[in-house]
Every structure is written in C-alpha cells, then in structure tokens.
Amino acid sequence: MAAKKKAIWEWKIIQRAIWDSIVKLNPRKMMGNPVMFVVEVGSVITTALLFKGGPAFKFNLQITLWLWFTVLFANFAEAMAEGRGKAQADTLRKARSETMANRLTGSGQVEKVPSAKLRAGDFVLVSAGEMVPSDGEIVEGVASVDESAITGESAPVIREAGGDRSAVTGGTRVLSDQIKVKITANPGDTFLDRMIALVEGAERQKTPNEIALNILLAGLTIIFLLAVVTLQPFAIYSGSPQTVFVLVSLLVCLIPTTIGGLLSAIGIAGMDRLVQHNVLAMSGRAVEAAGDVNTLLLDKTGTITLGNRQAAEFIAAPGITQADLADAAQLSSLADETPEGRSIVVLAKEKYGLRGRELASHEAVFVPFTAQTRMSGVNLDGREIRKGAVDAITKYLQQHDTSLPREIQASVEQIARSGGTPLVVAENQRALGVIHLKDIVKGGMRDRFDHLRAMGIKTVMITGDNPLTAAAIAREAGVDDFLAEATPKDKMDLIRREQAEGKLVAMTGDGTNDAPALAQADVGVAMNTGTQAAKEAGNMVDLDSNPTKLIEVVAIGKQLLMTRGALTTFSIANDVAKYFAIIPAMFAGTFPVLNALNIMRLQTPQSAVLSAVIFNALIIIALIPLALRGVKYRPMGAAVLLRNNLLVYGVGGIIVPFIGIKLIDMFVTGIGLA
C-alpha cells in the first residue's frame, strides 16, 4: 500500500493532525480520556478567571496558554497516529469507485447493475479488464487478478474455483480470462469497507489492558484532585493561600498527563505498524493478545518449508551408475509439470550435466501420472522407463516377475526414517534406484524459532505428514513440538488444551478447514488469498498471504505492550521532579525549611510553577515519535525486560524532568517571562 511508506512527520499528515487536534477539543470526545478531560476542565476554569484580570495577569495568561497547549499536544499525538491511517483510507477509497456488475438472473441472463445493488448470494461474471464489483468466491473459472489496490503488490495473482485460493476482493481487477463469482458481502460490509474503517481508527475499541490502565490513571487523577482541593484549606490556615491558577497547575503536573496524552496514540500506532506490514487487525484486542502469545502454531508446508518437496539425491542400485539413474529419472520427468518433477530434471542437469532433449524424432510416448497407477514415465527407443511411489513400482515389477533389490529396499527405509519421500525408477522391468525427495526448510527459520524461544514462546509445527516425517522436519527446523497427521479437530483440540493451561495461542490458516481453529485461537491470522470463511474466522488478515509473518505480528504486539509500559513508567516517574519544583514554590515563603526541597535552585516561585507546566506540555510532543514508532523490541525474558524498563524509563523519567525544568526556568527568567 502506498500509504504505509509515509513518514511520521510528513507535512500533509501534520496539517491534518493540527486541525483534528482542535476538533478533538469537543468535551464529548475528551471525556473518553479522563486525564486529559480534567486538564481541559482546568483550562476552561483558568480561561474564565483570566478575564477578571488581576496583578499576576501575565503569569496567569502563560499558565492558561500552556494548559491549553497540554490538551492540544495530547490531541495532536492521537491525531498524528490516526493521520497515516486516514491518508491510507483516502487511497483505498479510490479503489472503491462505483463500478457496474454483470449480474446473472435466475434465467441465466446477464444484466448490468451498479455494484452497490449487489447482495450476498448474487452471482456475477467478471471478464478480463473488469473490476471485481464486491467480495466473493469464485465458483467457476480461473483468472489472473491485479490486487495492487489492496495489497500494494504489483505482481498479479492466480485465483480459481475450489481450493483455498478462491476468494476475490471488491476493487481488484481481473487481468485475464473470465470468472463466475458468488457475492459474499452486502454493501457497507465488504472487506474494503471494513479495511477503510479500521485504518481510519473509526472502529478501534480500547483493549482490556488499555481500559485497565485508563481506570488506574482515572484513579490517580481522583486521588491527586482530592489532595489539591484539600491543600487549599491548609494553605489558608498557614497564611499562604494559593490562586486557582497555581492549584490547577499543581494538579495538572501531578496527574499522569504524559501517558494520558499518549495512551490512545500508542494503541492506534500499534495497529498502524501492522498495516505497514500489510496485516489488518480486526480489533486492538488482537494486537494486544499477539504481544502476550505463549504458543505459536505454524503449518509446515509453505510456512516452515518451501511448500514443495524437491529432489535431493539419486541413490543407484548395485551395478547401476548414478549418471544412468539420473538420465532415466530425467527422461521420465520431462513431461511431469509438478514441482517435484521439475526438481528432478534440474537436479540431473546440475549434478550430471544432463539437459533437456528433443524427443520428437524418437517418437516418445509419455505415460502421465494417475491416482490409480501412482506412476509416470516414458517409452522411447525400446526403453520403458517408469517412476513412482515405492508400492506402485513394486507392484509394477511383480507383474513382470521381478522385485526390488534388498539394497534399494534399505535405501527406501533410510529415506523414510529421515523424513523424506522415496521415488523408485525402473527401466525395462528392472529397478535402477531411488530418488530422494525432501522438504526444504526455509533459510533462517531455525534462527527465527530461537528468537521466539528467547521471547518465551513455544512453537508447534502442524502437518498432515506421518509422525516419522514430521519429527525429521521438526528437528531440522528447530521447532519445540509438532502435531502430525493433523485434522481440523486435532488443531482445535490442541488450541483448547493450551488455552486450558492459561496460555494464549496464535495460528495462521487459509482454508475453510482452518476456520474453526482460527476462530478458537486468541490470534488468528487468515491469508488474504484464502477462503472467505477463513478471513471471517480470523481476527487478522495478512494481505501478502505470507504465513511466516505471524512472527512479525507477535513482535509488533510485544512492541505495543513494551511501549505502553515504558511510557507509563516514565510518566509516573517524572512526577517526582514536579514535586520538587512546585511544592517549595507554594510554601517556601511561609515555611522556609521547604527551601531545602528546591534542589534545582529554581529562580522564583512563579518561574518554578511555569517551568513545570511548560515541561509537562512539551514532554508530550517530545515523546510522540517514540509513541508512534514504538520502543525498539529485542527478544528477552520478562525479568530482564522489567529491569531494563525500570533503569531506562524509570530512572530516566526522574532525571530528565530535573534537567528539563531547570533549563526552562533559566530560559523563562532570562527573557523575563517570570
């Protein structure tokens, strides 16, 4: 998607955010953030009192302005987080232009109707050059489809009826052939509609952790509000009554305004980081759950392995050279268009220099593979070459009164024990040897699983292979466990067992048979190329349909939780410095002993209060980039993470305000503002 490349401080986003930060001053919107709502109420009160004038008008004016800036800066942080999503939504709306659909009537006739009139259950025909009018499933045909409007990828993809690649999305363009599509969504509920609403943040709901933190912040705000209100009687009794401006300043500086102003932005930015990876989270809860995942379920084929078994070696029978075996294997595979067949041709070429030959003059007769014979081959120049499964070739040889040599049987057993697939090659009713097919584990997978293990996440490989093959692949890939001969029910049972132990589970899937498990998992990432059932069952959709992206999803979820925790720690810690700034300023005149708390040696009571309020506002702006980008994530244990968090953001949250408030104090007194 074009929008995912937008920089944080792009001018168009900033312009939009400035205006949105003013719009968000609406009290109804502000009430959703209790901390900042209190600051806004305080700003309104000081603004009303400002019109009464008074001897400290200059000081009161500055306090009032910086209180409003505090609210605006918090709104600006949220608006910046939403800005990239809104820019992306504008791009997506261009893909949702009004199109005409070729709807099939009950009698089989074609009628032109606007796409807005399509309903779930309608059937439409889409030909080359036409836009897919709405979400649906291909029921007839196969076509090349341009999905760049949705995924940002320019390479077309193949969509066909049946299987797990039958879903098409409204707003994409058919490039070749014609397909018959069954519409699966009503207007306003299409994938593109939901995608626009999600990237704009219109449907973002606060997550349980976010709600809990909001309750904590609201509780702290109430406590400090009561403390400040009850402070005035004490101040009057001691002979140093404080103005409302000073009391409001004290309240605003003591309540956790930093995290209160950034909390919403952190959540929105977390979802936006997923969007930048072409993953749509259907709820903030899913992103948050990804950060707490304990168990990761991954399909073997296409996720851990390349997806197709490839020829790895030729093992010749006694008296047969490997070159002769490779020659026969290649000849029997020249008409085999399967990935396995092509890999045999390539291996023979690479190891023995055998290249494709022109067989037309030899009157070659190719024998195609069938499910009944489980063999393929070729007849040419008096040679009858067959290649196939062990039992199929064994049966073929027995029909000609021959059998597999013991040496070949031993090689077959060895290949099976290693997790590979043996194919036997025979020529003129004589076994020549075995082709070893094996799953190729993707490069770097072991390192990625090591990282997940360091994060405390258990990885489980799911495969339909037999336990022997599954165990071999699991060892090579470095996963913690595997589930062999897995059925949809087996996946569900595994997820439920893990959840019964209090663990959060994540998995990927693309087929209708994956839908129950995707719905049961705490984080279910459906492939965009998959069926509509899978996309509806999951709570995330990967537009790139890359199953390994689940690892990035988990990392982004953890980064979200780390960022929220780090800034909460910083926000609470930096209140310490404000105590040392404002309390001495309020009472040092009456109680000189409190001057000992003025360790920053702030110039005057007014400059101390003003400096603390200014710092309180500016720190929100300073932390916006961190809130949007997130704290840099590194795999580490919970204890190490907590220690680092306290050292960097706890200690830093105490030290930085002391330095910042002192510098601001020097500046405002230097230019005569206080």
SULTA-V68043 format. One record per residue. RES is the residue in three letters. SS is DSSP state (alpha for helix, beta for strand, coil for the rest). OMEGA is omega as a letter, one per 20 degrees, with the letter a starting at -180 (none if undefined). Layout:
res = (RES,RES)
ss = (SS,SS)
omega = (OMEGA,OMEGA)
This chain:
res = (MET,ALA,ALA,LYS,LYS,LYS,ALA,ILE,TRP,GLU,TRP,LYS,ILE,ILE,GLN,ARG,ALA,ILE,TRP,ASP,SER,ILE,VAL,LYS,LEU,ASN,PRO,ARG,LYS,MET,MET,GLY,ASN,PRO,VAL,MET,PHE,VAL,VAL,GLU,VAL,GLY,SER,VAL,ILE,THR,THR,ALA,LEU,LEU,PHE,LYS,GLY,GLY,PRO,ALA,PHE,LYS,PHE,ASN,LEU,GLN,ILE,THR,LEU,TRP,LEU,TRP,PHE,THR,VAL,LEU,PHE,ALA,ASN,PHE,ALA,GLU,ALA,MET,ALA,GLU,GLY,ARG,GLY,LYS,ALA,GLN,ALA,ASP,THR,LEU,ARG,LYS,ALA,ARG,SER,GLU,THR,MET,ALA,ASN,ARG,LEU,THR,GLY,SER,GLY,GLN,VAL,GLU,LYS,VAL,PRO,SER,ALA,LYS,LEU,ARG,ALA,GLY,ASP,PHE,VAL,LEU,VAL,SER,ALA,GLY,GLU,MET,VAL,PRO,SER,ASP,GLY,GLU,ILE,VAL,GLU,GLY,VAL,ALA,SER,VAL,ASP,GLU,SER,ALA,ILE,THR,GLY,GLU,SER,ALA,PRO,VAL,ILE,ARG,GLU,ALA,GLY,GLY,ASP,ARG,SER,ALA,VAL,THR,GLY,GLY,THR,ARG,VAL,LEU,SER,ASP,GLN,ILE,LYS,VAL,LYS,ILE,THR,ALA,ASN,PRO,GLY,ASP,THR,PHE,LEU,ASP,ARG,MET,ILE,ALA,LEU,VAL,GLU,GLY,ALA,GLU,ARG,GLN,LYS,THR,PRO,ASN,GLU,ILE,ALA,LEU,ASN,ILE,LEU,LEU,ALA,GLY,LEU,THR,ILE,ILE,PHE,LEU,LEU,ALA,VAL,VAL,THR,LEU,GLN,PRO,PHE,ALA,ILE,TYR,SER,GLY,SER,PRO,GLN,THR,VAL,PHE,VAL,LEU,VAL,SER,LEU,LEU,VAL,CYS,LEU,ILE,PRO,THR,THR,ILE,GLY,GLY,LEU,LEU,SER,ALA,ILE,GLY,ILE,ALA,GLY,MET,ASP,ARG,LEU,VAL,GLN,HIS,ASN,VAL,LEU,ALA,MET,SER,GLY,ARG,ALA,VAL,GLU,ALA,ALA,GLY,ASP,VAL,ASN,THR,LEU,LEU,LEU,ASP,LYS,THR,GLY,THR,ILE,THR,LEU,GLY,ASN,ARG,GLN,ALA,ALA,GLU,PHE,ILE,ALA,ALA,PRO,GLY,ILE,THR,GLN,ALA,ASP,LEU,ALA,ASP,ALA,ALA,GLN,LEU,SER,SER,LEU,ALA,ASP,GLU,THR,PRO,GLU,GLY,ARG,SER,ILE,VAL,VAL,LEU,ALA,LYS,GLU,LYS,TYR,GLY,LEU,ARG,GLY,ARG,GLU,LEU,ALA,SER,HIS,GLU,ALA,VAL,PHE,VAL,PRO,PHE,THR,ALA,GLN,THR,ARG,MET,SER,GLY,VAL,ASN,LEU,ASP,GLY,ARG,GLU,ILE,ARG,LYS,GLY,ALA,VAL,ASP,ALA,ILE,THR,LYS,TYR,LEU,GLN,GLN,HIS,ASP,THR,SER,LEU,PRO,ARG,GLU,ILE,GLN,ALA,SER,VAL,GLU,GLN,ILE,ALA,ARG,SER,GLY,GLY,THR,PRO,LEU,VAL,VAL,ALA,GLU,ASN,GLN,ARG,ALA,LEU,GLY,VAL,ILE,HIS,LEU,LYS,ASP,ILE,VAL,LYS,GLY,GLY,MET,ARG,ASP,ARG,PHE,ASP,HIS,LEU,ARG,ALA,MET,GLY,ILE,LYS,THR,VAL,MET,ILE,THR,GLY,ASP,ASN,PRO,LEU,THR,ALA,ALA,ALA,ILE,ALA,ARG,GLU,ALA,GLY,VAL,ASP,ASP,PHE,LEU,ALA,GLU,ALA,THR,PRO,LYS,ASP,LYS,MET,ASP,LEU,ILE,ARG,ARG,GLU,GLN,ALA,GLU,GLY,LYS,LEU,VAL,ALA,MET,THR,GLY,ASP,GLY,THR,ASN,ASP,ALA,PRO,ALA,LEU,ALA,GLN,ALA,ASP,VAL,GLY,VAL,ALA,MET,ASN,THR,GLY,THR,GLN,ALA,ALA,LYS,GLU,ALA,GLY,ASN,MET,VAL,ASP,LEU,ASP,SER,ASN,PRO,THR,LYS,LEU,ILE,GLU,VAL,VAL,ALA,ILE,GLY,LYS,GLN,LEU,LEU,MET,THR,ARG,GLY,ALA,LEU,THR,THR,PHE,SER,ILE,ALA,ASN,ASP,VAL,ALA,LYS,TYR,PHE,ALA,ILE,ILE,PRO,ALA,MET,PHE,ALA,GLY,THR,PHE,PRO,VAL,LEU,ASN,ALA,LEU,ASN,ILE,MET,ARG,LEU,GLN,THR,PRO,GLN,SER,ALA,VAL,LEU,SER,ALA,VAL,ILE,PHE,ASN,ALA,LEU,ILE,ILE,ILE,ALA,LEU,ILE,PRO,LEU,ALA,LEU,ARG,GLY,VAL,LYS,TYR,ARG,PRO,MET,GLY,ALA,ALA,VAL,LEU,LEU,ARG,ASN,ASN,LEU,LEU,VAL,TYR,GLY,VAL,GLY,GLY,ILE,ILE,VAL,PRO,PHE,ILE,GLY,ILE,LYS,LEU,ILE,ASP,MET,PHE,VAL,THR,GLY,ILE,GLY,LEU,ALA)
ss = (coil,alpha,alpha,alpha,alpha,coil,coil,coil,coil,coil,alpha,alpha,alpha,alpha,alpha,alpha,alpha,alpha,alpha,alpha,alpha,alpha,alpha,coil,coil,coil,alpha,alpha,alpha,alpha,coil,coil,coil,alpha,alpha,alpha,alpha,alpha,alpha,alpha,alpha,alpha,alpha,alpha,alpha,alpha,alpha,alpha,alpha,alpha,coil,coil,coil,coil,coil,coil,alpha,alpha,alpha,alpha,alpha,alpha,alpha,alpha,alpha,alpha,alpha,alpha,alpha,alpha,alpha,alpha,alpha,alpha,alpha,alpha,alpha,alpha,alpha,alpha,alpha,alpha,alpha,alpha,alpha,alpha,alpha,alpha,alpha,alpha,alpha,alpha,alpha,alpha,alpha,coil,coil,coil,coil,beta,beta,beta,beta,beta,coil,coil,coil,coil,coil,beta,beta,beta,beta,beta,alpha,alpha,alpha,coil,coil,coil,coil,coil,beta,beta,beta,beta,beta,coil,coil,coil,beta,coil,coil,coil,coil,beta,beta,beta,beta,beta,coil,beta,beta,beta,beta,beta,coil,alpha,alpha,alpha,alpha,coil,coil,coil,coil,coil,beta,beta,beta,beta,coil,coil,coil,coil,coil,coil,beta,beta,coil,coil,coil,coil,beta,beta,coil,coil,coil,beta,beta,beta,beta,beta,beta,coil,coil,coil,coil,coil,coil,coil,alpha,alpha,alpha,alpha,alpha,alpha,alpha,alpha,alpha,alpha,coil,coil,coil,coil,coil,coil,coil,alpha,alpha,alpha,alpha,alpha,alpha,alpha,alpha,alpha,alpha,alpha,alpha,alpha,alpha,alpha,alpha,alpha,alpha,alpha,alpha,alpha,alpha,alpha,alpha,alpha,alpha,alpha,alpha,alpha,alpha,coil,coil,coil,coil,coil,coil,alpha,alpha,alpha,alpha,alpha,alpha,alpha,alpha,alpha,alpha,alpha,coil,coil,alpha,alpha,alpha,alpha,alpha,alpha,alpha,alpha,alpha,alpha,alpha,alpha,alpha,alpha,alpha,alpha,alpha,alpha,alpha,alpha,coil,coil,beta,beta,beta,coil,coil,alpha,alpha,alpha,alpha,alpha,alpha,alpha,alpha,coil,coil,coil,beta,beta,beta,beta,beta,alpha,alpha,alpha,alpha,alpha,beta,coil,coil,coil,coil,beta,beta,beta,beta,beta,beta,beta,coil,coil,coil,coil,coil,alpha,alpha,alpha,alpha,alpha,alpha,alpha,alpha,alpha,alpha,alpha,alpha,coil,coil,coil,coil,coil,alpha,alpha,alpha,alpha,alpha,alpha,alpha,alpha,alpha,alpha,alpha,alpha,alpha,alpha,coil,coil,coil,coil,coil,coil,coil,alpha,alpha,alpha,coil,coil,beta,beta,beta,coil,coil,coil,coil,coil,coil,coil,beta,beta,beta,beta,beta,beta,coil,coil,beta,beta,beta,beta,beta,beta,beta,alpha,alpha,alpha,alpha,alpha,alpha,alpha,alpha,alpha,coil,coil,coil,coil,coil,coil,coil,alpha,alpha,alpha,alpha,alpha,alpha,alpha,alpha,alpha,alpha,alpha,alpha,coil,coil,coil,beta,beta,beta,beta,beta,beta,beta,coil,coil,beta,beta,beta,beta,beta,beta,beta,beta,beta,coil,coil,beta,coil,coil,coil,alpha,alpha,alpha,alpha,alpha,alpha,alpha,alpha,alpha,alpha,coil,coil,coil,beta,beta,beta,beta,beta,coil,coil,coil,coil,alpha,alpha,alpha,alpha,alpha,alpha,alpha,alpha,alpha,alpha,alpha,coil,coil,coil,beta,beta,beta,coil,coil,coil,coil,alpha,alpha,alpha,alpha,alpha,alpha,alpha,alpha,alpha,alpha,alpha,alpha,alpha,coil,coil,coil,coil,beta,beta,beta,beta,beta,coil,coil,alpha,alpha,alpha,alpha,alpha,alpha,alpha,alpha,alpha,coil,coil,beta,beta,beta,beta,beta,coil,coil,coil,coil,alpha,alpha,alpha,alpha,alpha,alpha,coil,coil,beta,beta,beta,coil,coil,coil,coil,alpha,alpha,alpha,alpha,alpha,alpha,alpha,alpha,alpha,alpha,alpha,alpha,alpha,alpha,alpha,alpha,alpha,alpha,alpha,alpha,alpha,alpha,alpha,alpha,alpha,alpha,alpha,coil,alpha,alpha,alpha,alpha,alpha,alpha,alpha,alpha,alpha,alpha,alpha,alpha,alpha,coil,coil,coil,coil,alpha,alpha,alpha,alpha,alpha,alpha,coil,coil,coil,coil,coil,coil,coil,alpha,alpha,alpha,alpha,alpha,alpha,alpha,alpha,alpha,alpha,alpha,alpha,alpha,alpha,alpha,alpha,alpha,alpha,alpha,alpha,alpha,alpha,alpha,alpha,alpha,coil,coil,coil,coil,coil,coil,coil,coil,alpha,alpha,alpha,alpha,alpha,alpha,alpha,alpha,alpha,alpha,alpha,alpha,alpha,alpha,alpha,alpha,alpha,alpha,alpha,alpha,alpha,alpha,alpha,alpha,alpha,alpha,alpha,alpha,alpha,alpha,alpha,alpha,alpha,coil,coil,coil,coil)
omega = (a,a,a,a,a,r,a,a,r,a,a,r,r,r,a,a,r,r,a,a,r,r,a,r,r,a,r,r,a,a,r,r,a,a,a,r,r,r,r,r,r,r,r,a,a,r,r,a,a,a,r,a,a,a,a,a,a,r,a,r,a,r,a,r,a,r,r,r,r,r,a,a,r,r,r,r,r,a,r,r,r,a,a,r,r,r,r,r,r,r,a,a,r,r,a,r,a,r,r,a,r,a,r,r,r,a,r,r,r,r,r,r,r,a,a,a,r,r,r,a,r,r,r,r,r,a,a,r,a,r,r,a,a,r,r,r,r,r,r,r,r,a,r,a,r,a,a,r,a,a,a,a,a,a,r,r,a,r,a,a,r,r,a,r,a,a,r,a,r,a,r,a,r,a,a,r,a,a,r,a,r,a,a,a,r,r,a,a,r,r,a,r,a,r,r,a,a,a,r,a,a,a,a,r,r,a,r,r,r,r,r,r,r,r,r,a,r,r,r,r,r,a,a,r,r,a,a,a,a,r,a,r,r,r,r,a,a,r,r,a,a,r,r,a,r,a,r,r,r,a,a,a,a,r,a,a,a,r,r,a,a,a,a,r,a,r,r,a,r,r,r,r,r,r,r,r,r,r,r,r,a,r,r,r,a,r,a,r,r,a,a,a,r,a,a,r,a,r,r,a,r,r,r,r,a,r,r,r,a,r,a,a,r,r,a,r,r,r,r,r,r,r,r,r,a,r,a,a,a,r,a,a,a,r,a,a,r,r,r,r,r,a,r,r,a,a,r,r,a,a,a,r,a,a,a,a,r,a,a,a,a,a,a,r,a,r,a,r,r,r,a,a,a,r,r,a,a,r,r,r,r,r,r,a,r,r,a,r,a,a,r,r,r,r,r,a,a,r,r,r,r,a,r,r,a,a,r,r,r,r,r,a,r,r,a,r,a,r,a,r,r,r,a,r,r,r,a,r,r,a,a,a,a,r,r,r,r,r,r,r,a,r,r,a,a,r,a,r,r,r,r,r,r,r,a,a,r,a,a,r,r,a,r,r,r,a,a,r,a,a,a,r,r,r,a,a,r,r,a,a,r,r,a,r,a,r,r,r,r,r,r,a,r,a,a,r,r,a,r,r,r,a,r,a,r,r,r,r,r,a,r,r,r,a,a,a,r,r,a,a,r,r,r,a,r,r,a,r,a,a,r,a,r,a,r,a,a,r,r,r,r,a,r,a,r,a,a,a,r,r,r,r,r,a,r,r,r,r,r,a,r,a,r,r,a,a,r,r,a,a,a,a,a,r,a,a,a,r,a,r,a,a,r,a,a,a,a,r,r,r,a,a,r,r,r,r,r,a,r,a,r,a,a,r,a,a,r,a,a,a,r,r,r,r,a,r,a,a,r,r,a,a,r,r,r,r,a,a,a,r,a,a,r,r,r,r,a,a,r,r,r,a,r,a,r,a,a,a,r,r,r,r,r,a,a,a,r,r,a,a,r,r,r,r,r,a,a,r,a,a,r,r,a,none)
